[in-house]
């Protein structure tokens, strides 16, 4: 489960990296700089309702064009394949559990 207190942020958006995870916390992989390790691929396994790649990256949809299909147990927006919906462009309109979200309900993130 994602915990905002261990994530790093840029202008309110959670930092994410395409690099493989260097360590894990709560079942989620992180890069050395505190960014969440993510992949745009389809999940090969699942943990706490979210999809993960074989190397441990959290699977994301970085350009969702539709509202979330459903939400994880922690309230994070997911698509039908349990990939996390991440919006890298639209402004943050509200916060929940320390994370910024856009008007469409997607997690506000920066993928580097």
Secondary structure as a PSIPRED ss2 file (coil, helix, strand):
# PSIPRED VFORMAT (PSIPRED V4.0)

   1 X C   1.000  0.000  0.000
   2 X C   1.000  0.000  0.000
   3 X C   1.000  0.000  0.000
   4 X H   0.000  1.000  0.000
   5 X H   0.000  1.000  0.000
   6 X H   0.000  1.000  0.000
   7 X C   1.000  0.000  0.000
   8 X C   1.000  0.000  0.000
   9 X E   0.000  0.000  1.000
  10 X E   0.000  0.000  1.000
  11 X C   1.000  0.000  0.000
  12 X C   1.000  0.000  0.000
  13 X E   0.000  0.000  1.000
  14 X E   0.000  0.000  1.000
  15 X E   0.000  0.000  1.000
  16 X E   0.000  0.000  1.000
  17 X E   0.000  0.000  1.000
  18 X C   1.000  0.000  0.000
  19 X C   1.000  0.000  0.000
  20 X C   1.000  0.000  0.000
  21 X C   1.000  0.000  0.000
  22 X C   1.000  0.000  0.000
  23 X E   0.000  0.000  1.000
  24 X E   0.000  0.000  1.000
  25 X E   0.000  0.000  1.000
  26 X C   1.000  0.000  0.000
  27 X C   1.000  0.000  0.000
  28 X E   0.000  0.000  1.000
  29 X E   0.000  0.000  1.000
  30 X E   0.000  0.000  1.000
  31 X C   1.000  0.000  0.000
  32 X C   1.000  0.000  0.000
  33 X C   1.000  0.000  0.000
  34 X C   1.000  0.000  0.000
  35 X C   1.000  0.000  0.000
  36 X E   0.000  0.000  1.000
  37 X E   0.000  0.000  1.000
  38 X E   0.000  0.000  1.000
  39 X E   0.000  0.000  1.000
  40 X C   1.000  0.000  0.000
  41 X C   1.000  0.000  0.000
  42 X C   1.000  0.000  0.000
  43 X C   1.000  0.000  0.000
  44 X C   1.000  0.000  0.000
  45 X E   0.000  0.000  1.000
  46 X E   0.000  0.000  1.000
  47 X E   0.000  0.000  1.000
  48 X C   1.000  0.000  0.000
  49 X C   1.000  0.000  0.000
  50 X E   0.000  0.000  1.000
  51 X E   0.000  0.000  1.000
  52 X E   0.000  0.000  1.000
  53 X C   1.000  0.000  0.000
  54 X C   1.000  0.000  0.000
  55 X C   1.000  0.000  0.000
  56 X C   1.000  0.000  0.000
  57 X C   1.000  0.000  0.000
  58 X E   0.000  0.000  1.000
  59 X E   0.000  0.000  1.000
  60 X E   0.000  0.000  1.000
  61 X E   0.000  0.000  1.000
  62 X C   1.000  0.000  0.000
  63 X E   0.000  0.000  1.000
  64 X C   1.000  0.000  0.000
  65 X C   1.000  0.000  0.000
  66 X C   1.000  0.000  0.000
  67 X C   1.000  0.000  0.000
  68 X C   1.000  0.000  0.000
  69 X C   1.000  0.000  0.000
  70 X E   0.000  0.000  1.000
  71 X E   0.000  0.000  1.000
  72 X C   1.000  0.000  0.000
  73 X C   1.000  0.000  0.000
  74 X C   1.000  0.000  0.000
  75 X C   1.000  0.000  0.000
  76 X C   1.000  0.000  0.000
  77 X E   0.000  0.000  1.000
  78 X E   0.000  0.000  1.000
  79 X C   1.000  0.000  0.000
  80 X C   1.000  0.000  0.000
  81 X C   1.000  0.000  0.000
  82 X C   1.000  0.000  0.000
  83 X C   1.000  0.000  0.000
  84 X E   0.000  0.000  1.000
  85 X E   0.000  0.000  1.000
  86 X E   0.000  0.000  1.000
  87 X E   0.000  0.000  1.000
  88 X C   1.000  0.000  0.000
  89 X C   1.000  0.000  0.000
  90 X C   1.000  0.000  0.000
  91 X C   1.000  0.000  0.000
  92 X E   0.000  0.000  1.000
  93 X E   0.000  0.000  1.000
  94 X E   0.000  0.000  1.000
  95 X E   0.000  0.000  1.000
  96 X E   0.000  0.000  1.000
  97 X C   1.000  0.000  0.000
  98 X C   1.000  0.000  0.000
  99 X E   0.000  0.000  1.000
 100 X E   0.000  0.000  1.000
 101 X E   0.000  0.000  1.000
 102 X E   0.000  0.000  1.000
 103 X C   1.000  0.000  0.000
 104 X C   1.000  0.000  0.000
 105 X C   1.000  0.000  0.000
 106 X C   1.000  0.000  0.000
 107 X E   0.000  0.000  1.000
 108 X E   0.000  0.000  1.000
 109 X E   0.000  0.000  1.000
 110 X E   0.000  0.000  1.000
 111 X E   0.000  0.000  1.000
 112 X C   1.000  0.000  0.000
